[in-house]
Amino acid sequence: MTAIGPGPERLTESAVELRVSAADRAEDGAGDGWVDPIWALWEALPQRWRGPRIAGIPEWDGLPGWTEPPVLRLAGLPEPFAAELAWMAHWQQHVDGARVAIQPINQLALAIRRAHRQNRSIPTSMRTMTPQAAEWLLGWFYADRWGRLPSPPARARLRSLMQISRWALVAACHRGAWWELDDWVPRCDPRIPLGDREPRGQVRITPARVELAWLRTAVKWHLGVRLQAGTLRWSTIGQARQLVRFDRWLRTTFDDPTQVISRADEAGRFSAAFARWVADPAHRSERPQDHRARVQPRQVNSDLQAVAELLEFMADNRREAVEVFARLGVGMGPWPHVGDTASAWLRAQHRVARAPDLNPNHYIDDHALAQITAAVPLLGLPRSQQMLIRRGDGSEVLAHGFGDPQAMRMFLLQILTGRRQNEIRACEFDCLSAASTPGATSGATPGPTSGPGGAGEVFRFRYAQSKIEIAPDTILVDAEVASVIGEQQRWIRDNVQVAQPRYLFAQRISNAHGAKPYPPGTYNRWLREFSDLVKITDAAGRRVALNHTHRFRHTRLTRLAELGLPIKVLQRYAGHATPTMSMHYVAAREEHAEQAFLATAKLRADGTRVRFSAEDHDHLHLFERADRFLPNGWCMLPPLQNCDKGNACLTCSVFVTDDTHTESLRRQLEETTALIERSRTRFAQRHGREMGEDNVWLRQRRAEQQALTRLLATLDETPAGGALQGGGCAGAATGPVPLELDLTRVRSTPETAAESD
């Protein structure tokens, strides 16, 4: 077996390929003894993974599609291809937890070997070989050997290999800062800083899309430093996309793009031109299918803000920029002349956003929601089964299930809680706990074993808050949400073979370590297909696209606001840092505005106003006050009167009850009597004497017992349907009791109070 490592004799033979220019060696700080970093990675591989023939890997036993033991054949490849491919295969299996791409690696090795023997021009390594070059090489190999082109599945497998595994190889061999690379993939580069709840998924940022070299280097440096410092998070790194638009505007609008930054006297004109350009829907995306009819003012403001922050960063770090650009070998362009004028003009172009109205793209009415909840079981139904679906237009169709219960439960949780898609998709496995609130179950841990009980239970749900660092990451949920989470926990334990699952929703394939959450692309694809099948429509007959799941968040927050939830409570539930952001999610529904007006105006059917007496006003006030409704009656305290009884309502003169609460009162009397007897027995056992009637606790319980006895006796004598007021008082008052109300104190103003003093 021949070695492929850089032995003493082989390193001399490949010195021309492995050594770099004097300038590059100076950058790396290693002098003339520089050695390709791949050999350090290759030396760290286990012996059986060093090739040139890699076989006998236990994890490869029983791989589908192989009639004989799988083998990686890397012999005869020019350096350093064999070492790179061996490292990529090992990384796939032992780091990424994916299945090794044996067939694509062998095919690519055959193509490289054949091209090398025929003296074809090929890249010097896997790191310098682009995915396009690899696909061209594979096509040439098929045509040269078999006279045909590779099949689409073969091309797709090669593209996957050249993206994920090659990105990991490039990152592992890179000796500079992580942000210097053209592709940022946290899954492949552990150096990229992420928050505690930000999974290392396949989400990729590509600064290489910025074509102007001086601008691309500034963008990478700016975003990289902000991510490293924590002022920017991976979940909100939208500036990269906005700065790509800035690059496209510079290239397509100006013959000399540098003048936009270097000429301070023209900053106002350039800023206004850029604001007009990004407000054009045709410029928002390079793909015509993504163009929208209208660009919202906040979208324009986001682009202006992103560019202004970049210019401010470069103006504040002009000295450091000289060293950074020199080390990377990139010209400074216009950056030495950047000042604060351009960023100030950009911020001056911010547009005023009007108040949020009802947007059918952001809100789902009850008509559409009823159709969604009726059809959502289709997502989790096995593919072998069918379900009758009623579409929004009234037609019915018999559809096969999608066979993805995880997608179904994620969808349900988004509807029930209003959480963002990533907050549900990447939440932890143990995300549910008992809440220390009234009505919560004490002493029991919710989950797949104990499970939620009655509908009155309250639980605390910890979601994957990764967008705003200072925002809360828990909300209270009811038993319905807890039951969905419990079902998913049971499913994970039955289907994901890991000792301790990390995520509540896990990726099904290429996830041997259980360290990858459910992929967003799969979830969005299922929802697009589901939406096209069920054709949900709202009350106005408009189609509702279910793959736009953020509208469930708008809907949930709008309905909570309409229920009268205080803005601070709404902000806490939404997980926002400011109340202003929460109000952006609240849609001003015309229906709700009309209801609020009618509730205030009190109009008859003929349009005339309804006149109320003072007694009617007190009754209306009672129904507006939740604290006036008691478990076994009502409190008739006038609106402006303060209560000094605490919770001793049974002996209060304004406590009202009727025969509908008889059973509740009888049960309370039995429980109070049993509590007294039980407590007196324990007292005697502990202290060796009886509890005296002068005991403070016993006096209060006796008062409740006597009040309940009087109430029940009086109710038995009261005609059916009649109300009883103050029936628990010592005087057994059954009629209204006069109360003194200090109107002078209530209606006094600071001026009148000062006069009275």
C-alpha positions in Angstrom: 0.0 0.0 0.0 1.5 3.3 -1.1 1.2 6.3 1.1 -0.2 9.6 -0.2 1.2 11.8 2.6 4.0 14.2 2.2 6.9 11.9 3.1 10.4 13.4 2.8 10.9 12.3 -0.8 7.4 13.1 -1.9 7.4 16.6 -0.3 10.5 17.4 -2.5 8.7 16.2 -5.6 5.7 18.3 -5.0 7.5 21.4 -3.7 6.5 23.5 -6.6 2.8 22.7 -6.1 2.8 23.1 -2.3 4.9 26.2 -1.9 3.6 29.7 -2.4 5.0 33.0 -3.3 7.1 35.0 -0.9 4.3 37.5 -0.4 1.9 34.7 0.6 4.4 33.2 2.9 4.9 36.6 4.6 1.1 36.8 5.1 1.0 33.4 6.7 4.0 34.2 8.9 5.6 30.8 8.3 8.6 31.7 6.1 10.2 29.4 3.6 9.1 26.3 5.5 5.5 26.7 4.7 3.6 23.5 4.2 0.1 23.0 2.9 -2.3 22.9 5.9 -4.0 19.8 4.4 -1.1 17.6 5.5 -1.7 18.5 9.2 -5.3 17.5 8.8 -4.3 14.3 7.0 -1.9 13.4 9.8 -4.7 13.8 12.3 -6.9 11.3 10.5 -7.1 7.7 11.9 -4.8 5.3 10.1 -7.5 3.5 8.2 -8.8 6.8 6.8 -5.5 7.7 5.1 -5.9 5.6 2.0 -5.3 5.3 -0.8 -7.8 2.5 -0.4 -10.3 3.2 2.4 -12.5 0.2 3.3 -13.8 -1.8 6.3 -15.5 1.2 8.0 -18.1 -0.4 10.4 -20.6 2.4 9.7 -20.6 1.5 6.0 -22.0 -2.0 6.6 -25.4 -2.4 5.2 -25.5 0.8 3.2 -28.3 0.7 0.7 -27.4 0.4 -3.0 -24.2 -1.6 -2.4 -24.0 -5.3 -3.4 -20.4 -5.5 -2.2 -18.5 -3.7 0.7 -18.1 0.0 -0.1 -14.6 1.2 -0.9 -13.1 4.6 -1.5 -10.4 4.4 -4.2 -8.0 7.4 -4.1 -4.8 5.9 -5.6 -3.1 7.6 -8.5 -4.4 11.1 -7.7 -2.1 14.1 -7.9 -1.3 15.7 -4.6 -3.1 16.9 -2.5 -6.4 15.5 -4.0 -6.3 12.1 -2.2 -5.6 13.7 1.2 -8.4 16.2 0.7 -11.0 13.7 -0.4 -10.1 11.4 2.5 -10.5 14.2 5.0 -13.8 15.3 3.4 -15.1 11.7 3.7 -14.1 11.5 7.4 -15.6 14.9 8.1 -18.9 13.8 6.6 -19.2 10.8 8.8 -17.6 11.7 12.2 -18.2 15.5 12.4 -21.2 16.3 10.3 -23.0 13.0 11.1 -24.0 12.5 7.4 -23.6 9.5 5.2 -20.3 9.4 3.3 -20.7 10.3 -0.4 -18.8 7.2 -1.5 -20.1 7.1 -5.1 -19.6 10.9 -5.9 -16.1 10.8 -4.4 -15.1 7.8 -6.4 -16.5 9.3 -9.6 -14.7 12.6 -9.0 -11.5 10.7 -8.3 -11.8 8.8 -11.6 -12.4 12.0 -13.5 -9.3 13.8 -11.8 -7.1 10.7 -12.4 -8.1 10.4 -16.1 -7.7 14.2 -16.7 -4.2 14.1 -15.0 -3.0 11.2 -17.1 -4.1 13.0 -20.3 -2.4 16.2 -19.2 -5.7 18.1 -19.0 -5.8 21.4 -17.2 -7.4 20.9 -13.9 -7.4 22.9 -10.6 -4.5 22.3 -8.3 -6.6 21.1 -5.3 -10.2 20.6 -4.2 -10.1 24.0 -2.5 -9.4 25.8 -5.7 -11.9 23.7 -7.7 -15.2 25.4 -7.9 -18.5 23.5 -8.1 -18.9 24.6 -11.7 -15.4 23.3 -12.6 -16.1 20.0 -10.8 -19.4 19.6 -12.8 -17.7 20.4 -16.1 -14.9 17.8 -15.2 -17.5 15.1 -14.5 -19.3 15.9 -17.7 -16.1 15.6 -19.7 -15.2 12.3 -18.0 -18.6 10.8 -18.9 -18.4 12.0 -22.4 -14.7 10.8 -22.9 -15.2 7.4 -21.3 -18.8 6.4 -22.1 -19.9 8.9 -24.8 -22.7 10.3 -22.8 -23.4 13.0 -20.1 -23.9 12.2 -16.4 -27.5 11.8 -15.2 -29.2 14.6 -13.1 -28.9 12.5 -9.9 -25.2 12.1 -10.4 -24.8 15.9 -10.9 -26.9 16.6 -7.8 -24.7 14.3 -5.7 -21.6 16.0 -6.9 -23.0 19.4 -6.2 -23.8 18.4 -2.6 -20.2 17.1 -2.2 -18.7 20.2 -3.6 -20.7 22.5 -1.4 -20.9 21.1 2.2 -17.8 19.0 2.4 -15.7 21.3 0.3 -16.7 24.4 2.4 -15.7 22.5 5.5 -12.3 21.6 3.9 -11.7 25.2 2.9 -12.6 26.5 6.4 -10.3 23.9 8.1 -7.3 24.8 5.9 -7.8 28.6 6.2 -5.3 30.3 8.4 -6.7 33.8 8.4 -9.9 35.2 10.0 -13.1 33.3 9.3 -14.7 36.3 7.7 -12.1 36.4 5.0 -13.7 33.5 3.2 -16.3 34.0 0.4 -18.8 31.5 1.9 -19.9 31.6 5.5 -21.5 28.3 6.6 -21.7 27.7 10.4 -22.3 24.0 9.7 -18.9 23.8 8.0 -16.9 26.4 10.0 -17.0 26.2 13.8 -15.1 29.5 14.0 -18.2 31.5 13.0 -19.7 33.0 16.2 -23.3 31.9 17.0 -25.6 32.4 19.8 -26.4 29.7 22.3 -29.7 28.9 20.5 -28.5 29.4 17.0 -28.0 25.9 15.4 -25.2 25.3 13.0 -27.5 24.6 10.1 -26.9 24.9 6.4 -27.9 28.6 6.2 -25.2 30.3 4.1 -24.1 33.9 3.7 -22.2 34.6 0.5 -20.2 37.8 0.5 -18.8 36.8 -2.8 -22.0 38.0 -4.4 -20.6 41.5 -3.9 -18.5 41.9 -7.1 -16.6 45.1 -6.4 -13.4 43.9 -4.7 -13.0 47.0 -2.5 -16.6 46.8 -1.4 -16.6 43.0 -0.9 -13.6 43.2 1.4 -15.3 46.1 3.4 -18.6 44.2 3.7 -16.8 41.0 4.9 -14.7 42.9 7.5 -17.7 45.0 8.7 -20.1 42.1 9.1 -17.4 39.8 10.5 -16.4 42.3 13.2 -20.0 43.0 14.2 -20.8 39.3 14.5 -17.6 38.7 16.5 -18.5 41.6 18.9 -22.1 40.4 19.3 -23.7 43.6 17.9 -25.1 41.5 15.0 -26.5 38.0 15.2 -26.5 35.3 12.6 -30.3 35.1 12.7 -30.5 38.8 11.7 -27.6 39.2 9.3 -29.9 40.6 6.6 -27.4 43.4 5.9 -25.5 41.0 3.6 -28.4 40.8 1.2 -29.0 44.6 1.4 -25.4 45.4 0.7 -25.5 43.1 -2.4 -28.2 45.4 -3.7 -25.9 48.4 -3.0 -23.2 46.7 -5.0 -25.6 46.1 -7.9 -26.7 49.8 -7.8 -23.1 51.0 -8.0 -22.2 48.6 -10.9 -25.3 49.2 -13.0 -25.6 53.0 -12.5 -22.1 54.5 -12.5 -19.1 54.2 -14.8 -16.9 55.0 -11.8 -18.6 53.6 -8.6 -15.9 55.0 -6.3 -17.2 58.6 -6.8 -20.3 57.7 -4.7 -18.2 57.4 -1.6 -15.2 59.6 -2.4 -17.2 62.8 -3.3 -18.7 64.3 -0.2 -20.1 67.2 -2.1 -22.4 64.9 -4.0 -23.5 62.7 -1.1 -27.0 64.2 -0.9 -27.7 63.6 -4.6 -26.3 60.0 -4.5 -28.3 59.2 -1.3 -31.6 60.3 -2.9 -30.8 58.4 -6.1 -30.1 55.2 -4.1 -33.3 55.6 -2.1 -35.3 55.9 -5.3 -33.6 52.9 -6.8 -34.2 50.5 -3.9 -37.9 51.7 -3.8 -38.4 50.2 -7.3 -39.8 46.7 -7.0 -37.8 45.6 -10.1 -34.5 46.2 -8.2 -35.3 44.2 -5.1 -34.2 40.9 -6.6 -32.4 39.7 -9.7 -35.1 37.1 -10.3 -38.2 38.5 -12.0 -40.4 35.9 -10.2 -39.5 37.5 -6.8 -40.5 41.0 -7.8 -43.4 42.5 -5.7 -45.9 45.1 -6.6 -44.9 47.5 -4.0 -41.9 48.1 -1.7 -42.7 49.0 1.9 -41.1 52.1 3.4 -39.4 50.0 6.1 -37.7 47.9 3.4 -36.3 51.0 1.9 -35.2 52.2 5.3 -33.4 48.9 6.0 -31.3 49.2 2.9 -30.4 52.8 3.7 -29.6 51.8 7.3 -27.3 48.9 6.2 -25.3 51.1 3.8 -25.1 53.9 6.4 -23.7 51.5 9.0 -21.1 50.2 6.6 -19.9 53.7 5.7 -19.8 54.7 9.4 -17.7 51.6 10.2 -15.2 52.3 7.4 -15.0 56.0 8.4 -14.3 55.1 12.1 -11.7 52.5 11.2 -9.7 54.1 8.4 -6.3 53.3 9.9 -7.1 49.7 10.6 -8.5 49.4 7.1 -5.1 50.1 5.5 -3.6 47.1 7.3 -6.5 44.8 6.6 -6.7 45.6 2.9 -2.9 45.3 2.5 -2.9 41.9 4.3 -5.6 40.6 1.9 -4.0 42.1 -1.1 -7.0 44.2 -2.1 -6.9 47.8 -3.2 -8.4 50.4 -0.9 -10.6 52.0 -3.6 -12.4 55.0 -2.3 -12.3 54.1 1.4 -9.5 56.6 2.4 -11.8 59.4 1.4 -15.0 58.2 3.2 -16.5 60.5 5.8 -19.6 61.0 7.9 -21.4 63.1 5.3 -22.6 60.2 3.1 -24.1 58.2 6.1 -25.8 61.3 7.4 -27.5 61.9 4.0 -28.5 58.2 3.8 -30.3 58.4 7.2 -32.0 61.6 6.1 -33.6 59.7 3.3 -35.5 57.4 5.7 -39.2 57.3 4.8 -42.1 57.6 7.2 -44.1 54.4 7.5 -47.8 54.9 7.9 -49.8 53.2 10.6 -50.2 49.4 10.1 -53.5 48.6 8.4 -55.0 45.3 7.9 -52.9 43.5 5.3 -54.4 40.3 3.9 -50.9 39.0 3.5 -50.3 39.4 7.3 -53.6 38.4 8.8 -55.6 35.1 8.7 -59.3 35.5 9.4 -61.5 32.9 11.1 -62.9 31.6 7.8 -59.4 30.6 6.6 -58.3 29.4 10.0 -61.2 26.9 10.2 -60.1 25.4 6.8 -56.5 25.2 7.9 -57.2 23.4 11.1 -59.5 20.9 9.3 -56.8 20.1 6.7 -53.6 20.1 8.8 -53.8 16.4 9.8 -53.0 15.7 6.1 -49.4 16.7 6.8 -48.9 14.0 9.4 -51.0 11.3 7.6 -48.9 8.4 6.2 -48.4 8.4 2.5 -50.2 5.2 2.1 -53.4 6.7 3.5 -55.8 9.2 2.1 -58.0 12.0 3.5 -60.9 13.9 2.1 -60.1 17.6 1.9 -62.6 20.4 1.4 -61.0 23.3 -0.4 -61.7 26.9 -0.1 -63.8 27.0 -3.2 -66.1 24.3 -1.8 -64.7 21.4 -3.9 -63.6 18.2 -2.3 -60.5 16.1 -3.1 -59.2 12.8 -1.8 -55.5 13.4 -1.1 -52.6 11.2 0.0 -50.9 12.1 3.3 -47.5 13.8 3.4 -46.1 11.5 5.9 -44.4 14.1 8.0 -45.8 14.4 11.6 -43.0 16.7 12.6 -44.1 19.3 10.0 -47.7 19.0 11.2 -46.8 19.7 14.8 -44.5 22.6 13.9 -47.3 24.1 11.9 -49.8 23.6 14.8 -47.4 25.2 17.3 -46.9 28.2 15.1 -50.7 28.7 14.9 -51.3 28.2 18.6 -48.3 30.3 19.9 -47.5 32.8 17.2 -43.8 32.0 17.4 -41.4 32.5 14.6 -40.6 29.5 12.4 -37.0 29.2 13.6 -38.1 29.5 17.3 -40.2 26.4 16.9 -38.0 24.5 14.5 -34.8 24.9 16.6 -36.3 24.7 20.1 -34.7 22.3 22.6 -36.1 18.9 23.4 -36.8 19.7 27.0 -38.6 22.9 26.3 -41.6 22.5 28.6 -41.8 22.9 32.3 -44.5 23.4 35.0 -45.4 27.1 35.5 -45.6 28.5 39.0 -48.9 30.1 38.4 -52.4 29.6 39.7 -53.9 26.6 37.9 -50.6 24.9 37.1 -49.9 21.4 38.2 -47.4 21.3 41.1 -45.0 18.5 41.6 -45.4 17.0 38.2 -43.0 17.5 35.3 -44.9 17.7 32.0 -43.6 15.6 29.1 -44.2 12.4 27.2 -44.4 10.3 30.3 -46.5 12.3 32.7 -48.2 14.4 30.0 -50.6 17.3 30.5 -53.8 16.7 32.3 -56.8 18.9 32.4 -57.5 21.9 30.2 -56.9 24.3 33.1 -53.2 23.4 33.4 -50.6 26.1 32.6 -47.0 25.3 31.4 -44.0 27.4 30.6 -42.7 26.9 27.0 -39.1 27.8 26.3 -38.6 28.6 22.6 -35.5 29.1 20.6 -35.2 32.9 20.9 -32.2 33.7 18.8 -33.1 37.0 17.1 -33.0 39.5 20.0 -30.5 38.8 22.8 -32.2 40.8 25.5 -35.7 39.6 24.7 -37.5 36.9 26.9 -37.5 33.3 25.6 -40.4 31.8 27.5 -44.2 32.1 27.4 -47.1 30.5 29.2 -49.1 27.9 27.2 -52.1 25.8 27.9 -52.6 22.1 27.9 -53.4 22.0 24.2 -49.9 23.3 23.3 -48.3 21.0 25.9 -50.1 18.0 24.4 -48.6 18.7 20.9 -45.1 19.1 22.4 -45.6 15.8 24.4 -46.6 14.0 21.2 -43.5 15.3 19.4 -41.2 14.3 22.3 -42.5 10.7 22.2 -42.0 10.6 18.4 -38.4 11.8 18.7 -37.6 9.2 21.3 -39.1 6.5 19.1 -37.5 7.6 15.8 -34.2 9.3 16.6 -31.7 6.8 18.0 -29.7 9.1 20.3 -29.3 8.9 24.0 -30.3 12.5 24.7 -32.0 14.3 21.9 -31.0 18.0 21.5 -33.8 19.4 19.4 -37.6 18.9 19.6 -37.8 18.7 15.8 -34.8 16.8 14.3 -33.5 16.3 10.8 -34.3 12.8 9.6 -31.3 12.0 7.3 -27.6 12.8 7.6 -28.0 13.3 11.3 -26.3 10.4 13.0 -25.4 12.5 16.1 -28.8 14.1 16.5 -27.3 17.5 16.4 -29.2 19.1 13.5 -32.7 20.6 13.8 -35.4 20.1 11.2 -34.2 21.8 8.0 -36.1 24.9 7.0 -36.1 24.0 3.3 -38.0 20.8 3.9 -40.6 22.5 6.1 -41.2 25.3 3.5 -41.4 22.8 0.7 -44.0 20.7 2.4 -46.1 23.8 3.2 -45.9 25.1 -0.4 -47.2 21.7 -1.6 -49.8 21.5 1.1 -51.0 25.1 0.3 -51.2 24.3 -3.4 -53.3 21.2 -2.6 -55.8 22.5 -0.1 -56.2 26.0 -1.7 -57.2 27.8 1.5 -59.2 31.0 1.0 -60.2 33.8 3.4 -63.7 35.3 3.7 -63.1 37.6 0.7 -62.2 34.6 -1.5 -58.4 35.4 -1.6 -55.9 32.6 -1.6 -53.9 32.1 1.6 -50.3 30.9 1.1 -49.5 28.7 4.0 -45.7 28.7 3.5 -45.7 32.3 4.7 -45.9 31.2 8.3 -45.0 34.6 9.8 -48.6 35.7 9.2 -49.6 33.4 12.0 -47.5 35.5 14.3 -49.3 38.7 13.1 -52.6 37.0 13.5 -51.9 35.8 17.1 -50.6 39.2 18.3 -53.5 41.1 16.6 -56.1 38.9 18.3 -54.4 39.3 21.7 -54.4 43.0 21.3 -58.1 43.0 20.4 -58.8 41.1 23.6 -57.5 44.2 25.5 -54.1 42.8 26.5 -51.9 45.6 27.9 -49.1 46.6 25.5 -46.4 45.6 28.0 -47.9 42.1 28.3 -48.2 41.9 24.6 -44.6 42.9 24.2 -43.5 40.2 26.7 -45.5 37.5 24.9 -44.2 38.6 21.5 -40.6 38.5 22.7 -39.9 42.0 21.4 -37.4 44.4 22.9 -39.6 47.5 22.5 -43.4 48.1 22.4 -43.0 49.8 19.1 -42.0 46.6 17.4 -45.0 44.8 18.9 -47.4 47.4 17.4 -46.1 46.7 13.9 -47.6 43.3 14.2 -51.1 44.4 15.3 -53.3 44.8 12.3 -56.0 47.6 12.5 -59.0 45.5 11.5 -62.0 47.6 10.3 -64.3 45.0 11.9 -62.7 45.5 15.3 -62.8 49.3 14.9 -66.5 49.2 14.1 -67.2 46.9 17.1 -65.3 49.3 19.4 -67.3 52.3 18.1 -70.7 50.6 18.5 -69.8 49.4 22.0 -69.1 53.1 22.9 -72.0 54.7 21.0 -74.7 52.3 22.1 -77.0 52.8 19.1 -80.4 51.2 18.5 -81.3 49.5 15.2 -82.9 52.7 14.0 -79.7 54.7 14.7 -81.0 56.5 17.9 -78.9 56.5 21.0 -79.7 54.4 24.0 -80.1 56.2 27.3 -79.0 54.5 30.5 -79.8 55.1 34.1 -77.2 55.2 36.9 -78.2 51.7 37.9 -77.7 50.5 34.3 -74.3 52.1 34.3 -73.3 50.2 37.4 -74.4 47.0 35.8 -72.4 47.6 32.7 -69.4 48.5 34.8 -69.8 45.2 36.6 -69.6 43.2 33.4 -66.5 45.2 32.3 -64.6 44.3 35.5 -63.3 40.7 35.7 -62.5 41.2 39.4 -66.2 41.6 40.1 -66.9 38.0 39.1 -66.4 35.6 42.1 -66.3 31.8 42.1 -69.7 31.6 43.8 -71.3 34.9 43.1 -70.7 38.6 42.3 -69.3 41.7 44.0 -71.7 44.7 43.7 -69.3 47.2 45.0 -69.8 50.5 43.2 -67.2 51.4 40.6 -65.5 54.1 42.6 -65.6 52.3 46.0 -62.5 50.7 47.3 -62.7 47.2 48.9 -61.4 46.8 52.4 -62.6 43.2 53.0 -59.7 41.4 51.4 -61.0 38.0 50.3 -63.6 37.7 53.1 -66.4 37.9 50.5 -68.8 35.5 52.3 -69.3 37.9 55.2 -69.5 41.0 53.0 -72.7 43.0 52.7 -72.3 43.6 48.9 -71.7 39.9 48.1 -74.5 38.6 45.8 -75.3 35.1 44.9 -78.3 33.0 43.7 -79.5 29.5 43.4 -77.2 28.7 40.5 -74.3 28.6 42.9 -76.0 26.3 45.5 -73.9 23.3 44.7 -70.7 25.3 44.8 -71.6 26.7 48.2 -72.5 23.3 49.6 -69.2 21.9 48.4 -67.3 24.8 49.9 -69.1 24.3 53.3 -68.2 20.6 53.3 -64.6 21.3 52.5 -64.4 24.1 55.1 -65.9 21.8 57.8 -63.5 19.0 56.9 -60.5 21.4 56.9 -61.4 22.6 60.4 -61.7 19.1 61.8 -58.5 17.9 60.1 -56.5 21.0 61.4 -57.9 20.6 64.9 -56.9 16.9 65.0 -53.3 17.7 63.8 -53.0 20.5 66.3 -54.0 18.2 69.2 -51.5 15.5 68.1 -48.7 18.0 67.8 -49.3 20.1 71.0 -51.2 17.7 73.2 -54.1 20.0 73.7 -57.2 21.1 71.8 -57.2 24.2 69.5 -59.1 26.9 71.3 -62.0 28.8 69.7 -60.0 32.0 70.2 -57.3 30.8 67.7 -57.0 33.4 64.9 -57.1 30.9 62.1 -60.0 29.0 63.6 -62.0 32.2 64.2 -61.7 33.0 60.5 -62.7 29.5 59.4 -65.7 29.5 61.8 -66.8 32.8 60.3 -66.7 31.3 56.9 -68.5 28.2 58.1 -71.3 30.2 59.7 -71.6 32.5 56.7 -72.0 29.6 54.4 -74.6 28.0 56.6 -76.6 31.2 56.7 -76.3 31.6 52.9 -77.6 28.2 52.2 -80.5 28.5 54.7 -81.5 31.8 53.2 -81.3 30.5 49.7 -83.7 27.7 50.6 -86.2 30.3 51.6 -85.6 32.6 48.6 -87.9 32.1 45.5 -86.3 30.4 42.6 -84.3 32.7 40.4 -84.0 35.4 43.0 -80.7 36.9 44.0 -79.5 37.2 47.6 -77.3 40.1 48.7 -75.3 40.1 52.0 -76.8 36.7 53.0 -73.7 35.7 54.9 -73.6 38.7 57.2 -74.5 38.3 60.9 -77.7 40.3 60.3 -78.6 38.1 57.4 -79.3 41.2 55.3 -81.1 40.1 52.1 -81.6 43.5 50.5 -79.4 46.3 49.3 -77.1 47.7 52.0 -76.5 51.5 51.8 -72.9 52.4 51.3 -71.2 55.8 51.9 -69.2 57.2 48.9 -66.9 60.2 49.4 -67.6 62.0 46.1 -65.5 65.0 47.2 -62.4 62.8 47.5 -63.0 60.9 44.3 -63.7 63.9 42.1 -61.2 66.3 43.6 -58.5 67.7 41.4 -55.0 68.8 42.5 -56.3 72.4 42.6 -59.3 71.6 44.8 -57.2 69.5 47.0 -54.8 72.3 47.6 -57.7 74.7 48.4 -59.1 72.2 51.0 -55.7 72.0 52.6 
